[in-house]
């Protein structure tokens, strides 16, 4: 269902939109098969970085390299064969069935207006089965639950046969069980994954490495246990927290602490 996992390198990326600098000298790397998380507060540049990687935004400076090739030099279809996107929204899917939405992912492998052939239909069926939504293939996409929609969007990405999967908040608006199921599914896929997340505990549990953005810059990077420290959470997010090692997973686990009462009369931290 996928291509060979891609090696991603982002070099000195700078992005300006309407005179505002959204990214400044950002570097990032993802080795083939890794799941790399991008975290940071609202407005820190996470989605902008992801959009530069998959080509929705053209950076002002710097490069995005896919297996050493400059992504800016690739044609639209060639880039779509290497990088697939699971977006936050599902615009343009109104009235379509799940099978029709997933079939859209075959576009980079076909000529304009070319109909699906036997190989396309087989790949769509395999992707639907692989993410567990075969039973919903004939249902309207907009009638699915949030978790089912996310699975279908992942299936659409998989039939592109990408080597890199770019996911923008794939757990947004999902309940806890669906969040865990979707991220576990992503971890099982034989691709390189770049994933934007808000929930730091989920990022710590499912990502091999993290990049923390603040003000459009990378302020920390590395394995979750090295990145998610109490000092970083205070400096980047402005929150008090206790970070411990989760006894079941071995990953960092963050417990957020209440703010100190105004006037200083409360208990010590």
Secondary structure as GFF3:
##gff-version 3
##sequence-region A 1 269
A	DSSP	beta_strand	8	17	.	.	.	ID=ss1
A	DSSP	beta_strand	20	30	.	.	.	ID=ss2
A	DSSP	beta_strand	35	40	.	.	.	ID=ss3
A	DSSP	alpha_helix	46	54	.	.	.	ID=ss4
A	DSSP	beta_strand	61	66	.	.	.	ID=ss5
A	DSSP	beta_strand	69	70	.	.	.	ID=ss6
A	DSSP	three_ten_helix	71	73	.	.	.	ID=ss7
A	DSSP	alpha_helix	76	82	.	.	.	ID=ss8
A	DSSP	beta_strand	83	86	.	.	.	ID=ss9
A	DSSP	alpha_helix	98	103	.	.	.	ID=ss10
A	DSSP	three_ten_helix	104	109	.	.	.	ID=ss11
A	DSSP	alpha_helix	118	130	.	.	.	ID=ss12
A	DSSP	three_ten_helix	134	136	.	.	.	ID=ss13
A	DSSP	three_ten_helix	141	143	.	.	.	ID=ss14
A	DSSP	alpha_helix	146	158	.	.	.	ID=ss15
A	DSSP	beta_strand	164	168	.	.	.	ID=ss16
A	DSSP	alpha_helix	176	188	.	.	.	ID=ss17
A	DSSP	beta_strand	192	196	.	.	.	ID=ss18
A	DSSP	alpha_helix	200	206	.	.	.	ID=ss19
A	DSSP	beta_strand	209	214	.	.	.	ID=ss20
A	DSSP	beta_strand	217	222	.	.	.	ID=ss21
A	DSSP	alpha_helix	224	227	.	.	.	ID=ss22
A	DSSP	alpha_helix	230	232	.	.	.	ID=ss23
A	DSSP	pi_helix	233	237	.	.	.	ID=ss24
A	DSSP	beta_strand	241	245	.	.	.	ID=ss25
A	DSSP	beta_strand	252	256	.	.	.	ID=ss26
###
